[in-house]
Amino acid sequence: MPAKVNKEECTGCGTCVEECPVEAITIDEEEGVAVVDEAECVDCGACEEVCTSGAIEVNN
């Protein structure tokens, strides 16, 4: 199951973008939060591990 971002908790810091090995995460410039491309996400959990606000969850 692809990573899910809780938009209310996301700070838009971009750490997850840098960590994603398949470049499936971007920062939505309007909302200032991370957005996961579900078709590209490989469910590795790297983003969840580095998210400082706990806004990302990966349910493998």
PDB file of N, CA, C and O in Angstrom:
ATOM      1  N   MET A   1       0.853  -1.180   0.000  1.00  0.00           N
ATOM      2  CA  MET A   1       0.000   0.000   0.000  1.00  0.00           C
ATOM      3  C   MET A   1       0.895   1.239   0.000  1.00  0.00           C
ATOM      4  O   MET A   1       1.802   1.338   0.826  1.00  0.00           O
ATOM      5  N   PRO A   2       0.658   2.172  -0.899  1.00  0.00           N
ATOM      6  CA  PRO A   2       1.500   3.376  -0.985  1.00  0.00           C
ATOM      7  C   PRO A   2       1.467   4.203   0.285  1.00  0.00           C
ATOM      8  O   PRO A   2       0.525   4.133   1.075  1.00  0.00           O
ATOM      9  N   ALA A   3       2.516   4.984   0.460  1.00  0.00           N
ATOM     10  CA  ALA A   3       2.608   5.877   1.608  1.00  0.00           C
ATOM     11  C   ALA A   3       1.459   6.875   1.591  1.00  0.00           C
ATOM     12  O   ALA A   3       1.022   7.326   0.532  1.00  0.00           O
ATOM     13  N   LYS A   4       0.985   7.206   2.772  1.00  0.00           N
ATOM     14  CA  LYS A   4      -0.085   8.198   2.927  1.00  0.00           C
ATOM     15  C   LYS A   4       0.448   9.351   3.764  1.00  0.00           C
ATOM     16  O   LYS A   4       1.147   9.141   4.756  1.00  0.00           O
ATOM     17  N   VAL A   5       0.113  10.563   3.357  1.00  0.00           N
ATOM     18  CA  VAL A   5       0.560  11.752   4.066  1.00  0.00           C
ATOM     19  C   VAL A   5      -0.627  12.391   4.772  1.00  0.00           C
ATOM     20  O   VAL A   5      -1.654  12.674   4.155  1.00  0.00           O
ATOM     21  N   ASN A   6      -0.473  12.616   6.075  1.00  0.00           N
ATOM     22  CA  ASN A   6      -1.476  13.354   6.837  1.00  0.00           C
ATOM     23  C   ASN A   6      -1.162  14.831   6.631  1.00  0.00           C
ATOM     24  O   ASN A   6      -0.209  15.358   7.204  1.00  0.00           O
ATOM     25  N   LYS A   7      -1.967  15.490   5.814  1.00  0.00           N
ATOM     26  CA  LYS A   7      -1.715  16.883   5.450  1.00  0.00           C
ATOM     27  C   LYS A   7      -1.766  17.826   6.641  1.00  0.00           C
ATOM     28  O   LYS A   7      -1.139  18.885   6.614  1.00  0.00           O
ATOM     29  N   GLU A   8      -2.491  17.466   7.670  1.00  0.00           N
ATOM     30  CA  GLU A   8      -2.579  18.319   8.854  1.00  0.00           C
ATOM     31  C   GLU A   8      -1.308  18.275   9.693  1.00  0.00           C
ATOM     32  O   GLU A   8      -1.019  19.212  10.437  1.00  0.00           O
ATOM     33  N   GLU A   9      -0.547  17.184   9.572  1.00  0.00           N
ATOM     34  CA  GLU A   9       0.686  17.039  10.339  1.00  0.00           C
ATOM     35  C   GLU A   9       1.935  17.380   9.539  1.00  0.00           C
ATOM     36  O   GLU A   9       2.973  17.700  10.119  1.00  0.00           O
ATOM     37  N   CYS A  10       1.847  17.316   8.216  1.00  0.00           N
ATOM     38  CA  CYS A  10       3.007  17.554   7.353  1.00  0.00           C
ATOM     39  C   CYS A  10       3.449  19.007   7.428  1.00  0.00           C
ATOM     40  O   CYS A  10       2.631  19.923   7.339  1.00  0.00           O
ATOM     41  N   THR A  11       4.757  19.208   7.593  1.00  0.00           N
ATOM     42  CA  THR A  11       5.314  20.566   7.655  1.00  0.00           C
ATOM     43  C   THR A  11       5.894  21.015   6.318  1.00  0.00           C
ATOM     44  O   THR A  11       6.277  22.174   6.166  1.00  0.00           O
ATOM     45  N   GLY A  12       5.959  20.103   5.350  1.00  0.00           N
ATOM     46  CA  GLY A  12       6.495  20.444   4.036  1.00  0.00           C
ATOM     47  C   GLY A  12       7.998  20.635   4.027  1.00  0.00           C
ATOM     48  O   GLY A  12       8.527  21.350   3.176  1.00  0.00           O
ATOM     49  N   CYS A  13       8.693  20.007   4.962  1.00  0.00           N
ATOM     50  CA  CYS A  13      10.144  20.200   5.087  1.00  0.00           C
ATOM     51  C   CYS A  13      10.936  19.608   3.920  1.00  0.00           C
ATOM     52  O   CYS A  13      12.037  20.073   3.622  1.00  0.00           O
ATOM     53  N   GLY A  14      10.381  18.578   3.251  1.00  0.00           N
ATOM     54  CA  GLY A  14      11.047  17.997   2.093  1.00  0.00           C
ATOM     55  C   GLY A  14      12.009  16.868   2.380  1.00  0.00           C
ATOM     56  O   GLY A  14      12.620  16.331   1.456  1.00  0.00           O
ATOM     57  N   THR A  15      12.159  16.494   3.637  1.00  0.00           N
ATOM     58  CA  THR A  15      13.062  15.399   3.975  1.00  0.00           C
ATOM     59  C   THR A  15      12.660  14.110   3.265  1.00  0.00           C
ATOM     60  O   THR A  15      13.520  13.363   2.799  1.00  0.00           O
ATOM     61  N   CYS A  16      11.381  13.852   3.182  1.00  0.00           N
ATOM     62  CA  CYS A  16      10.892  12.640   2.525  1.00  0.00           C
ATOM     63  C   CYS A  16      11.188  12.654   1.030  1.00  0.00           C
ATOM     64  O   CYS A  16      11.469  11.611   0.438  1.00  0.00           O
ATOM     65  N   VAL A  17      11.125  13.834   0.423  1.00  0.00           N
ATOM     66  CA  VAL A  17      11.414  13.980  -1.005  1.00  0.00           C
ATOM     67  C   VAL A  17      12.855  13.556  -1.272  1.00  0.00           C
ATOM     68  O   VAL A  17      13.129  12.823  -2.222  1.00  0.00           O
ATOM     69  N   GLU A  18      13.764  14.018  -0.432  1.00  0.00           N
ATOM     70  CA  GLU A  18      15.186  13.697  -0.576  1.00  0.00           C
ATOM     71  C   GLU A  18      15.457  12.211  -0.357  1.00  0.00           C
ATOM     72  O   GLU A  18      16.345  11.644  -0.992  1.00  0.00           O
ATOM     73  N   GLU A  19      14.709  11.587   0.523  1.00  0.00           N
ATOM     74  CA  GLU A  19      14.955  10.194   0.902  1.00  0.00           C
ATOM     75  C   GLU A  19      14.328   9.180  -0.044  1.00  0.00           C
ATOM     76  O   GLU A  19      14.808   8.049  -0.122  1.00  0.00           O
ATOM     77  N   CYS A  20      13.282   9.540  -0.758  1.00  0.00           N
ATOM     78  CA  CYS A  20      12.555   8.595  -1.609  1.00  0.00           C
ATOM     79  C   CYS A  20      13.449   8.081  -2.742  1.00  0.00           C
ATOM     80  O   CYS A  20      13.920   8.868  -3.563  1.00  0.00           O
ATOM     81  N   PRO A  21      13.688   6.755  -2.790  1.00  0.00           N
ATOM     82  CA  PRO A  21      14.583   6.201  -3.805  1.00  0.00           C
ATOM     83  C   PRO A  21      14.006   6.185  -5.219  1.00  0.00           C
ATOM     84  O   PRO A  21      14.752   6.024  -6.185  1.00  0.00           O
ATOM     85  N   VAL A  22      12.697   6.348  -5.353  1.00  0.00           N
ATOM     86  CA  VAL A  22      12.071   6.313  -6.684  1.00  0.00           C
ATOM     87  C   VAL A  22      11.453   7.663  -7.073  1.00  0.00           C
ATOM     88  O   VAL A  22      10.713   7.754  -8.053  1.00  0.00           O
ATOM     89  N   GLU A  23      11.761   8.698  -6.302  1.00  0.00           N
ATOM     90  CA  GLU A  23      11.288  10.057  -6.567  1.00  0.00           C
ATOM     91  C   GLU A  23       9.767  10.132  -6.709  1.00  0.00           C
ATOM     92  O   GLU A  23       9.247  10.801  -7.601  1.00  0.00           O
ATOM     93  N   ALA A  24       9.067   9.433  -5.814  1.00  0.00           N
ATOM     94  CA  ALA A  24       7.602   9.387  -5.853  1.00  0.00           C
ATOM     95  C   ALA A  24       6.948  10.460  -4.996  1.00  0.00           C
ATOM     96  O   ALA A  24       5.721  10.532  -4.926  1.00  0.00           O
ATOM     97  N   ILE A  25       7.751  11.292  -4.345  1.00  0.00           N
ATOM     98  CA  ILE A  25       7.195  12.317  -3.450  1.00  0.00           C
ATOM     99  C   ILE A  25       7.633  13.702  -3.914  1.00  0.00           C
ATOM    100  O   ILE A  25       8.796  13.928  -4.248  1.00  0.00           O
ATOM    101  N   THR A  26       6.678  14.613  -3.925  1.00  0.00           N
ATOM    102  CA  THR A  26       6.947  16.014  -4.235  1.00  0.00           C
ATOM    103  C   THR A  26       6.284  16.867  -3.166  1.00  0.00           C
ATOM    104  O   THR A  26       5.479  16.375  -2.375  1.00  0.00           O
ATOM    105  N   ILE A  27       6.624  18.129  -3.149  1.00  0.00           N
ATOM    106  CA  ILE A  27       5.967  19.080  -2.244  1.00  0.00           C
ATOM    107  C   ILE A  27       4.995  19.904  -3.068  1.00  0.00           C
ATOM    108  O   ILE A  27       5.387  20.552  -4.039  1.00  0.00           O
ATOM    109  N   ASP A  28       3.727  19.880  -2.680  1.00  0.00           N
ATOM    110  CA  ASP A  28       2.699  20.689  -3.336  1.00  0.00           C
ATOM    111  C   ASP A  28       2.952  22.140  -2.949  1.00  0.00           C
ATOM    112  O   ASP A  28       2.841  22.508  -1.780  1.00  0.00           O
ATOM    113  N   GLU A  29       3.290  22.953  -3.932  1.00  0.00           N
ATOM    114  CA  GLU A  29       3.648  24.354  -3.666  1.00  0.00           C
ATOM    115  C   GLU A  29       2.478  25.159  -3.098  1.00  0.00           C
ATOM    116  O   GLU A  29       2.692  26.042  -2.268  1.00  0.00           O
ATOM    117  N   GLU A  30       1.255  24.875  -3.525  1.00  0.00           N
ATOM    118  CA  GLU A  30       0.083  25.605  -3.030  1.00  0.00           C
ATOM    119  C   GLU A  30      -0.213  25.290  -1.572  1.00  0.00           C
ATOM    120  O   GLU A  30      -0.413  26.189  -0.755  1.00  0.00           O
ATOM    121  N   GLU A  31      -0.238  23.986  -1.257  1.00  0.00           N
ATOM    122  CA  GLU A  31      -0.597  23.558   0.096  1.00  0.00           C
ATOM    123  C   GLU A  31       0.608  23.475   1.023  1.00  0.00           C
ATOM    124  O   GLU A  31       0.451  23.510   2.243  1.00  0.00           O
ATOM    125  N   GLY A  32       1.808  23.366   0.462  1.00  0.00           N
ATOM    126  CA  GLY A  32       3.013  23.278   1.278  1.00  0.00           C
ATOM    127  C   GLY A  32       3.152  21.957   1.999  1.00  0.00           C
ATOM    128  O   GLY A  32       3.716  21.903   3.092  1.00  0.00           O
ATOM    129  N   VAL A  33       2.644  20.883   1.400  1.00  0.00           N
ATOM    130  CA  VAL A  33       2.726  19.555   2.014  1.00  0.00           C
ATOM    131  C   VAL A  33       3.229  18.529   1.008  1.00  0.00           C
ATOM    132  O   VAL A  33       3.184  18.752  -0.202  1.00  0.00           O
ATOM    133  N   ALA A  34       3.706  17.408   1.524  1.00  0.00           N
ATOM    134  CA  ALA A  34       4.192  16.326   0.679  1.00  0.00           C
ATOM    135  C   ALA A  34       3.030  15.621  -0.008  1.00  0.00           C
ATOM    136  O   ALA A  34       1.951  15.465   0.564  1.00  0.00           O
ATOM    137  N   VAL A  35       3.270  15.199  -1.243  1.00  0.00           N
ATOM    138  CA  VAL A  35       2.281  14.461  -2.026  1.00  0.00           C
ATOM    139  C   VAL A  35       2.976  13.230  -2.591  1.00  0.00           C
ATOM    140  O   VAL A  35       4.056  13.330  -3.173  1.00  0.00           O
ATOM    141  N   VAL A  36       2.350  12.064  -2.414  1.00  0.00           N
ATOM    142  CA  VAL A  36       2.917  10.813  -2.897  1.00  0.00           C
ATOM    143  C   VAL A  36       2.230  10.394  -4.193  1.00  0.00           C
ATOM    144  O   VAL A  36       1.002  10.341  -4.269  1.00  0.00           O
ATOM    145  N   ASP A  37       3.039  10.098  -5.210  1.00  0.00           N
ATOM    146  CA  ASP A  37       2.521   9.547  -6.461  1.00  0.00           C
ATOM    147  C   ASP A  37       2.327   8.051  -6.213  1.00  0.00           C
ATOM    148  O   ASP A  37       3.293   7.287  -6.224  1.00  0.00           O
ATOM    149  N   GLU A  38       1.088   7.638  -5.993  1.00  0.00           N
ATOM    150  CA  GLU A  38       0.803   6.260  -5.611  1.00  0.00           C
ATOM    151  C   GLU A  38       1.227   5.249  -6.666  1.00  0.00           C
ATOM    152  O   GLU A  38       1.538   4.106  -6.330  1.00  0.00           O
ATOM    153  N   ALA A  39       1.247   5.645  -7.929  1.00  0.00           N
ATOM    154  CA  ALA A  39       1.660   4.739  -9.001  1.00  0.00           C
ATOM    155  C   ALA A  39       3.165   4.489  -8.975  1.00  0.00           C
ATOM    156  O   ALA A  39       3.630   3.446  -9.435  1.00  0.00           O
ATOM    157  N   GLU A  40       3.925   5.438  -8.441  1.00  0.00           N
ATOM    158  CA  GLU A  40       5.382   5.314  -8.398  1.00  0.00           C
ATOM    159  C   GLU A  40       5.905   4.751  -7.074  1.00  0.00           C
ATOM    160  O   GLU A  40       6.982   4.157  -7.041  1.00  0.00           O
ATOM    161  N   CYS A  41       5.163   4.930  -5.997  1.00  0.00           N
ATOM    162  CA  CYS A  41       5.587   4.502  -4.665  1.00  0.00           C
ATOM    163  C   CYS A  41       5.787   2.987  -4.613  1.00  0.00           C
ATOM    164  O   CYS A  41       4.936   2.223  -5.070  1.00  0.00           O
ATOM    165  N   VAL A  42       6.934   2.558  -4.043  1.00  0.00           N
ATOM    166  CA  VAL A  42       7.246   1.129  -3.942  1.00  0.00           C
ATOM    167  C   VAL A  42       7.103   0.608  -2.508  1.00  0.00           C
ATOM    168  O   VAL A  42       7.570  -0.487  -2.195  1.00  0.00           O
ATOM    169  N   ASP A  43       6.468   1.377  -1.654  1.00  0.00           N
ATOM    170  CA  ASP A  43       6.165   0.965  -0.275  1.00  0.00           C
ATOM    171  C   ASP A  43       7.393   0.589   0.550  1.00  0.00           C
ATOM    172  O   ASP A  43       7.319  -0.305   1.393  1.00  0.00           O
ATOM    173  N   CYS A  44       8.512   1.256   0.317  1.00  0.00           N
ATOM    174  CA  CYS A  44       9.745   0.878   1.019  1.00  0.00           C
ATOM    175  C   CYS A  44       9.791   1.380   2.460  1.00  0.00           C
ATOM    176  O   CYS A  44      10.484   0.797   3.295  1.00  0.00           O
ATOM    177  N   GLY A  45       9.061   2.453   2.760  1.00  0.00           N
ATOM    178  CA  GLY A  45       9.024   2.975   4.121  1.00  0.00           C
ATOM    179  C   GLY A  45      10.120   3.974   4.451  1.00  0.00           C
ATOM    180  O   GLY A  45      10.184   4.462   5.580  1.00  0.00           O
ATOM    181  N   ALA A  46      10.987   4.290   3.491  1.00  0.00           N
ATOM    182  CA  ALA A  46      12.078   5.234   3.754  1.00  0.00           C
ATOM    183  C   ALA A  46      11.547   6.587   4.191  1.00  0.00           C
ATOM    184  O   ALA A  46      12.110   7.214   5.089  1.00  0.00           O
ATOM    185  N   CYS A  47      10.473   7.043   3.570  1.00  0.00           N
ATOM    186  CA  CYS A  47       9.902   8.348   3.906  1.00  0.00           C
ATOM    187  C   CYS A  47       9.335   8.361   5.323  1.00  0.00           C
ATOM    188  O   CYS A  47       9.491   9.334   6.061  1.00  0.00           O
ATOM    189  N   GLU A  48       8.682   7.275   5.685  1.00  0.00           N
ATOM    190  CA  GLU A  48       8.093   7.175   7.023  1.00  0.00           C
ATOM    191  C   GLU A  48       9.176   7.242   8.094  1.00  0.00           C
ATOM    192  O   GLU A  48       8.982   7.859   9.142  1.00  0.00           O
ATOM    193  N   GLU A  49      10.311   6.608   7.831  1.00  0.00           N
ATOM    194  CA  GLU A  49      11.413   6.575   8.791  1.00  0.00           C
ATOM    195  C   GLU A  49      12.027   7.947   9.033  1.00  0.00           C
ATOM    196  O   GLU A  49      12.461   8.242  10.147  1.00  0.00           O
ATOM    197  N   VAL A  50      12.071   8.796   7.997  1.00  0.00           N
ATOM    198  CA  VAL A  50      12.740  10.097   8.135  1.00  0.00           C
ATOM    199  C   VAL A  50      11.791  11.252   8.425  1.00  0.00           C
ATOM    200  O   VAL A  50      12.243  12.364   8.699  1.00  0.00           O
ATOM    201  N   CYS A  51      10.497  11.013   8.371  1.00  0.00           N
ATOM    202  CA  CYS A  51       9.533  12.093   8.589  1.00  0.00           C
ATOM    203  C   CYS A  51       9.595  12.580  10.035  1.00  0.00           C
ATOM    204  O   CYS A  51       9.258  11.847  10.965  1.00  0.00           O
ATOM    205  N   THR A  52      10.029  13.824  10.208  1.00  0.00           N
ATOM    206  CA  THR A  52      10.212  14.367  11.558  1.00  0.00           C
ATOM    207  C   THR A  52       8.908  14.720  12.241  1.00  0.00           C
ATOM    208  O   THR A  52       8.864  14.850  13.465  1.00  0.00           O
ATOM    209  N   SER A  53       7.846  14.877  11.470  1.00  0.00           N
ATOM    210  CA  SER A  53       6.555  15.232  12.082  1.00  0.00           C
ATOM    211  C   SER A  53       5.621  14.030  12.224  1.00  0.00           C
ATOM    212  O   SER A  53       4.520  14.159  12.759  1.00  0.00           O
ATOM    213  N   GLY A  54       6.055  12.864  11.748  1.00  0.00           N
ATOM    214  CA  GLY A  54       5.227  11.671  11.856  1.00  0.00           C
ATOM    215  C   GLY A  54       3.998  11.713  10.955  1.00  0.00           C
ATOM    216  O   GLY A  54       2.986  11.073  11.242  1.00  0.00           O
ATOM    217  N   ALA A  55       4.092  12.467   9.868  1.00  0.00           N
ATOM    218  CA  ALA A  55       2.941  12.676   8.994  1.00  0.00           C
ATOM    219  C   ALA A  55       2.773  11.600   7.929  1.00  0.00           C
ATOM    220  O   ALA A  55       1.750  11.560   7.245  1.00  0.00           O
ATOM    221  N   ILE A  56       3.778  10.721   7.781  1.00  0.00           N
ATOM    222  CA  ILE A  56       3.720   9.706   6.734  1.00  0.00           C
ATOM    223  C   ILE A  56       3.568   8.318   7.327  1.00  0.00           C
ATOM    224  O   ILE A  56       4.228   7.958   8.301  1.00  0.00           O
ATOM    225  N   GLU A  57       2.675   7.547   6.709  1.00  0.00           N
ATOM    226  CA  GLU A  57       2.458   6.182   7.165  1.00  0.00           C
ATOM    227  C   GLU A  57       2.460   5.240   5.965  1.00  0.00           C
ATOM    228  O   GLU A  57       1.821   5.506   4.947  1.00  0.00           O
ATOM    229  N   VAL A  58       3.195   4.128   6.107  1.00  0.00           N
ATOM    230  CA  VAL A  58       3.251   3.118   5.077  1.00  0.00           C
ATOM    231  C   VAL A  58       2.753   1.813   5.694  1.00  0.00           C
ATOM    232  O   VAL A  58       3.356   1.302   6.638  1.00  0.00           O
ATOM    233  N   ASN A  59       1.679   1.283   5.175  1.00  0.00           N
ATOM    234  CA  ASN A  59       1.134   0.016   5.674  1.00  0.00           C
ATOM    235  C   ASN A  59       1.482  -1.080   4.674  1.00  0.00           C
ATOM    236  O   ASN A  59       0.767  -1.291   3.693  1.00  0.00           O
ATOM    237  N   ASN A  60       2.575  -1.769   4.929  1.00  0.00           N
ATOM    238  CA  ASN A  60       2.985  -2.852   4.023  1.00  0.00           C
ATOM    239  C   ASN A  60       2.111  -4.053   4.195  1.00  0.00           C
ATOM    240  O   ASN A  60       2.306  -5.061   3.516  1.00  0.00           O
TER     241      ASN A  60
END
